[in-house]
Amino acid sequence: MTQVLAEKIAAVSIDARGPRFSAALTTIVLAVTLVTSNIWILGAQAVVFLIGSTKGPQFTPYAFIFRKIIKPRLKGKAIVEDIRPPQFAQSVGLLFAITGVAGALTGIAPIFTIAVSFALAAAFLNAAFNFCLGCELYLLLLRVRFSHG
C-alpha cells in the first residue's frame, strides 16, 4: 500500500472500538437524563452529538477519553471503520437530543421522554451488542440513493 493511500484511508477511518466506548458513555448519560428528567444533562449530550456530527466522532470528549485512557490499555491491532456511518449516527442522536430539549422547553414531557428513550435504546444497542442503528440507517439510505440514481 502506498503512503498516500494509507494517509487517505487514515483520514476517513477511525478505530471501531471508539464509537462503541462512546456509546457506553452515552448510554449512561442518557439513562441518568431519563431518570432525572434533567434538561441540562441532555443539553450537554446534545453538544457531544453536535461535535460528533459536524467535526466527526473522533473529536468528541468521549473519543478523547478513549484515545488517552482506554486505547493504550487495549491489546491487539485496531480495527478501523469508515467515519461516515458513525458521524451520521451522531447526527441522528443530535436530532433526538434537540427533540428532547424542545419537548422539555415547551413543557411536553412525553416528547422529552420518548426522544431520550429512543436515543438511549440506540446507544445501548451499540454499546451492548455492537449494533449501530444510526450506521445501519446510513447504509440503508446509501443503498436507496444508489439504487434510484
Residue, then its C-alpha position, 0 to 999 in steps of 0.5 A: m500500500t502506498q503512503v498516500l493511500a494509507e494517509k487517505i484511508a487514515a483520514v476517513s477511518i477511525d478505530a471501531r472500538g471508539p464509537r462503541f466506548s462512546a456509546a457506553l458513555t452515552t448510554i449512561v448519560l442518557a439513562v441518568t437524563l431519563v431518570t432525572s428528567n434533567i434538561w441540562i444533562l441532555g443539553a450537554q449530550a446534545v453538544v457531544f452529538l453536535i461535535g460528533s456530527t459536524k467535526g466527526p466522532q473522533f473529536t468528541p470528549y468521549a473519543f478523547i477519553f478513549r484515545k488517552i485512557i482506554k486505547p493504550r490499555l487495549k491489546g491487539k491491532a485496531i480495527v478501523e471503520d469508515i467515519r461516515p456511518p458513525q458521524f451520521a449516527q451522531s447526527v441522528g442522536l443530535l436530532f433526538a437530543i434537540t427533540g428532547v430539549a424542545g419537548a422539555l422547553t415547551g413543557i411536553a414531557p412525553i416528547f422529552t421522554i420518548a426522544v431520550s428513550f429512543a436515543l438511549a435504546a440506540a446507544f445501548l444497542n451499540a454499546a451492548f451488542n455492537f449494533c449501530l442503528g444510526c450506521e445501519l440507517y446510513l447504509l440503508l439510505l446509501r443503498v436507496r440513493f444508489s439504487h434510484g440514481 
